[in-house]
Structures are given as C-alpha cells and as structure tokens.
Amino acid sequence: MDSLKQRNTIFFSLILVVAFISRLIPHPPNFTAVGALLLVGTAVAGRKYLVPLMAIGVYFLSDLILNNVIYSQFFDSFTVVSPIFIFIALSYLAIFVIARFILSSLKPGRLLIAAVFSSIAFFLVSNLGVWWIGAGYPHTPEGLMAAYTAALPYLSYDFLANILFGLAFTSLYSRVAEGKWSLFPDTEAV
C-alpha cells in the first residue's frame, strides 16, 4: 500500500471510530460526529460514493447496539433497524449531495456553509420521519408542524456537532495528509 493510501486508510479509520463512538456515549441530542464524517469525508475521499455508505453503516451498527442493548426495554424483540432508519439514511444522502456541491475545497467558510445546510437537511428529513412513523403526531399538516416545532431545540446541537467535529476532522486530515501524524511513526530507538 502506498503512502497516500495508508494515510487515507488511517484518516477514515479514525473518523469512522469517532463517529461510531459518538453515537454510543452519552451526548446531547443529535450531537454526534456522523454529519461531520459525511461533510469532511465527502470533501477528501477519492471514491466519494463510499462516504454515505460509511455513514449509514456507522448508524446501522451503532443502532443495533443502541436498540438491542441500551434501549432494549423499548422494543419487543431484537431490532435490526428502527422505524426511523430509512429517513436517517435519506438525510445522510441529502448531506452527501450538499457536501458534493459546497465542499469542493475543505476551507472553514465552506465547512460552515455546508454545516448549516446539512443540519437543516437532517432536521427536515429526520423529523419528517418522526411524523411519518406516527411518533405522537397526527398525520395532518398541523401534526407535521408540531413535529418540527418540537425538534427545533435539537437543530443547534446538530449544527454545533457538524462544525466542531468537522473542524477536528479537517485538522486531523491535514495532519495525516501531510504525513505529520502516523499510527506507526518512524522513530529511532533511544
């Protein structure tokens, strides 16, 4: 494996682990690294189409643990996918499209703009899903507005997570890409 492939493998391995763990540890609602994985990953990946699959995979695997271990009392049996899964996956695809258009270069200003639009996309699609699956909201326009209104406090958490994790992943990428950081640095014995 050449040096660039090694560095990309290290980078994507690290951000996948961070995104996965960020879903499992206690956190404010919607404050996870999955959105930043989509944003920064899409900006730097060679095979960009793999990035939404990575994010959906992180969500799926962490959801298996969350639904069947941590929140198992809320489900009657083993749960492979939660009812909201398809809407989360659709929101990740929307974020991927946003990242493809906005993040032609990985600069803080572009990351901020992409974080705003991706947070809005996640908010709109995921809460449409909450309303659609009938999570306490009537299937009326008023019910949909109630679902969106109830979810407004979570929008800021998603935005902050996209910015903070996005900046951290950008910094990590620049360090790894420049070869200034490695899992196995070449060091001489002291």
N, C-alpha and C positions, 0 to 999 in steps of 0.2 A: 504494500500500500504506500503510495507516495505521501509526501509531507502534507500537501493540501487536503487530501482525503482523510488523513489521520486527524488533522486539525478540525475538519468539519465533523468527523465522527465524534471527537471529543466534545465539541460545542453542542451538537444536537443531543448527545447522550446526557450531558449535564442539564440542558434546559428541559428535556423530557422528564428527568428525575425531579427537578424542581417543580414542574407543572403538576406531576403526579402527587408529590408530597403536599403541595399547596392545597390540593383538594381534600386531603385526608386529615390534616392537622386542623385544630380549631382555628377559625378565621371569621372575620366579619362577612356577612352575606355577599357573595359574588366577588370577594377579594381573593382571586386565585391567579396563577400565572398562565393559564391556558390561553387567554386572549393575547398576551404578550408573546407566547410561543407562536401563535398564528401570525402576528404582525412582524416580528423580527425574523422568524423562520422563513416566512414568505419572501422577505426582502433579501435574504442572503442565500437561500437554498438554490442549488443547481437544478434539481428536479422539484420545482415548486409544487407540482400536483401532489407530492407526498406529504406536504405540510398539513393540509386539512385532515388527511388520514391519520397522521400522528396525533393531532389534537383530539379527533374523535376517538382514537384508540385510548388515549390517556383518560378521556371522560368515561368511556365504556369500562375500562379496567378498574378505575377508582370507584365508579358507580357500583360495580359488583361488590366491592368491599363495603362501601357505604350502605348499600341496600340490604346486604345479607349478613353483615356483622354489626356495624354501628347502629343502623336504624332498623334492624330486623323485626323489632316489635311492631312496626307499622305495615308489614307485609305478611300475608297469609302463608306464603311458601317462598321457596328460593326464587329470586327475581333476577332474570337475565338482563332485562332492560326496563327502566322505569317508563311510565306513560309519557313523560316529557322528553324522552331521549330524542325522538325524531326532530323536535323543534330545536333542541340544543344543537344537533348536528346541522340543521339548516342554518342556524345562526352562525355556526363556525364557517360554513361555506360562504355566507354573506361577508363575514370578516375577511376571509381569504380573498374574495373579489375586491373588497375595499383596499386591502394591503397591496394587491397587484396593481391597482390604479394609482395609489398615493405614494407608496414607498418604492419608487424607482431608485431612490438613493436613501440610505439609512442616516438621516440627519434629524436632530432633535425637533425642529419645526415640523417636518413631515410626520415624525412619530406622534407628535401632539395632535395634529390634524387627524391622522389615522386612528388614534385612540378615541377621539371624540366621536367620529363616525362609527367606529366599530362598537363602542359602548352603546350608542343609540340603536344600532342594528341588533345587538344582542338583546337589549331591552325590549324592542318591538317584537322580535320573533319569539323569544322565550316566554314573554308574558302573553302573547297571542296563544301560545301553547298552554299556559296555565288556564286561561279562559276556555280554550277549546276542550281540554280534558275534563272540564267541569269541576275545577277545584274550588267550589264555593261561590261561583259567579254564574248568574243566569246567562243563557245564550241569547242575549239581546245586545244592542249597541250600548245600552247603559251598563250592562254587565261587563262588557269589554273595557269600557272607560273606567269602571270601578277596579278592574284588574290592573290596568295601567296606573291608576292613581295610587293604589295600594303599594305598587312596586317602585314608585318614584324614589323613596329613600335609598334603595339599593343601587340606583344608577350611578351615584357618586362613588360608591365602593368599586364598582367595575371600572370606572374611568381611572381612579387612582391606581388600581392594580395594574391596568394596562400601561399607565405612564411609568410607575415605579419599577415594575418587573421589566417593562420594555427598555428603560434606560439601563437597568442592570444587565439585561441580556445583550444590549448593544455594546456596553463596556466589555463584557466578557468576550463577545465575538471579536472585538478589535484586539483584545489581548491575545486570544487564541490564534487569530488570523495572522498576526504579526510574529507569531512564534515566541511571544514573551511569556507564555504560560503553557505548561505541558503537564500531563499526568506523570510522565516519566522524564524529567529533565536530565540532560546530560550533565552530570556532576562528577567531579573527581573526588576520590577518597581523601579525607583529611588526615 
